[in-house]
C-alpha cells in the first residue's frame, strides 16, 4: 500500500514519495502532486502560509548558530520553529502577511507594522505561549496568551483594530 504524508519542509508542503511501484501507487503520487499544486494556488491555503513559511525559513536559517547576531543572540530551537509553523497555520487567511524575525532570546516574532504608532507584534518560543505587544494609535496593549493551535481571539481583535483604525496613509501599506 502506498502512503502519502503531508509534511512541512520549512517553506512549503512536500510529499514523501511512496515506495510502491504499482499503478495505484503511481496514481496516488500523481493525485498528491495535483493536490499540492492546487493548495499552493489557493488564496486561503496558499498565499499567507506559504509566504510566511518561506520567510520563516529564511529567518531561521540566519539564526541557526549561537551568537548569530554578533550580540549573543540565542539560536532558534527546533521546537520554537515548530511552534512558529503551527502559529502560521493558525493565522486568519484575511490578514496581511506579517514580517518575521528572530529575537535575541531565540523566539520568533511576527510583526504587522503600519507606522510608528500603528504596530502589533506577537512572538512565540519554546512554551505554548504567545507574547504580544502593540501600539494602536495612542493605546498600548500587551499580554500573554496560551497557544493551542487556535489563533487567539485577542490577537484577532487587535489586528482588526490595527488595520481598521490606522490612518489611510498607513493602512494601504
C-alpha positions in Angstrom: 0.0 0.0 0.0 1.3 3.4 -0.9 1.4 6.0 1.9 1.5 9.8 1.3 2.5 12.1 4.1 1.8 15.9 4.3 5.0 17.4 5.7 6.5 20.8 6.1 9.9 21.3 4.6 10.4 24.7 6.1 8.7 26.7 3.5 6.2 24.6 1.6 4.2 21.4 1.6 6.1 18.4 0.4 5.4 14.8 -0.3 7.3 11.7 0.8 7.1 9.7 -2.3 5.6 6.2 -1.8 7.8 3.2 -2.2 5.1 1.5 -4.2 5.6 0.6 -7.8 2.0 -0.4 -8.7 -0.3 1.6 -10.9 -2.3 2.6 -7.7 0.9 3.9 -6.1 1.7 6.0 -9.2 -1.9 7.3 -9.2 -1.7 8.3 -5.5 1.6 10.1 -6.3 0.0 11.9 -9.3 -3.1 12.9 -7.3 -0.9 14.1 -4.4 1.2 16.3 -6.7 -2.0 17.8 -8.2 -3.5 18.4 -4.7 -0.3 20.2 -3.6 -0.3 22.3 -6.7 -3.9 23.4 -6.1 -3.2 24.1 -2.4 -0.3 26.4 -3.4 -2.5 28.3 -5.8 -5.4 28.6 -3.3 -5.7 32.1 -1.7 -7.0 30.6 1.6 -4.4 27.9 2.0 -1.7 29.1 -0.4 -0.7 32.8 -0.2 -0.4 33.6 3.5 1.0 30.3 4.9 3.4 29.7 2.0 4.8 33.2 2.1 5.1 33.1 5.9 6.8 29.7 5.8 9.3 30.9 3.2 10.0 34.0 5.3 10.3 31.9 8.4 12.7 29.5 6.7 14.9 32.5 5.7 14.9 34.0 9.2 15.6 30.7 11.0 18.4 29.8 8.5 20.2 33.0 9.6 19.8 32.2 13.3 20.9 28.6 13.5 24.1 29.2 15.5 24.5 30.8 18.9 25.6 34.5 18.6 24.0 34.7 15.2 23.6 38.4 15.5 27.1 39.2 16.9 25.5 40.3 20.2 25.0 36.9 21.9 21.7 36.0 20.2 20.4 32.6 21.0 20.0 30.1 18.2 16.4 29.1 17.3 15.4 25.8 18.8 13.7 23.2 16.7 10.6 23.3 19.0 10.4 27.1 18.6 10.5 26.7 14.8 7.8 24.1 15.0 5.6 26.3 17.2 6.1 29.1 14.7 4.9 26.9 11.9 1.8 25.9 13.9 1.2 29.6 14.6 1.4 30.4 10.8 -1.2 27.8 10.0 -3.5 29.3 12.6 -3.3 32.8 11.1 -6.6 34.0 9.8 -6.5 34.0 6.0 -7.8 37.5 5.7 -4.9 39.3 7.4 -1.8 40.6 5.6 1.5 38.7 5.7 3.5 39.7 8.8 7.2 40.5 8.9 9.0 37.6 10.5 12.2 38.0 12.5 14.2 36.3 15.2 14.5 37.9 18.6 17.8 37.8 20.6 16.3 35.3 23.0 15.6 32.8 20.2 11.9 33.5 19.9 10.3 34.1 16.6 8.4 37.4 16.1 5.6 38.2 13.8 5.0 41.9 13.2 2.4 43.9 11.5 3.8 47.5 11.1 1.8 50.4 9.7 3.7 53.2 11.3 5.4 54.3 14.5 2.1 54.3 16.4 0.4 51.5 14.5 2.2 48.2 15.1 1.4 44.8 16.6 4.0 42.2 17.4 3.5 38.6 18.6 6.3 36.2 19.5 6.4 32.5 20.1 9.1 30.4 21.6 9.5 27.0 23.3 6.4 27.3 25.5 2.9 27.2 24.2 2.5 30.9 24.8 2.3 33.9 22.6 3.6 37.2 24.0 2.2 40.2 22.2 2.5 44.0 22.4 1.4 46.8 20.2 0.7 50.5 19.7 -2.8 51.2 18.3 -2.7 54.9 17.9 -2.5 56.2 21.5 -3.4 52.9 23.0 -0.8 50.5 24.3 -1.6 46.8 24.5 0.4 43.8 25.7 -0.2 40.3 27.1 0.5 36.6 27.1 -1.9 34.1 25.6 -1.9 30.3 25.7 -1.4 28.8 22.2 -3.1 25.5 21.4 -3.2 25.7 17.5 -6.0 28.2 17.5 -5.2 31.9 16.8 -6.1 33.8 20.0 -9.2 35.9 19.7 -7.5 38.8 21.5 -5.0 39.0 18.6 -7.8 38.8 16.0 -9.5 41.7 17.8 -6.3 43.8 18.0 -5.3 43.1 14.3 -8.8 44.3 13.4 -8.3 47.4 15.5 -4.9 47.9 13.8 -6.0 47.6 10.2 -9.4 49.2 10.7 -8.4 52.3 12.6 -4.9 53.1 11.2 -4.7 56.3 9.2 -5.4 55.7 5.5 -1.8 56.6 4.6 -0.6 53.6 6.6 -3.4 51.2 6.0 -2.6 50.9 2.3 0.9 49.6 3.0 
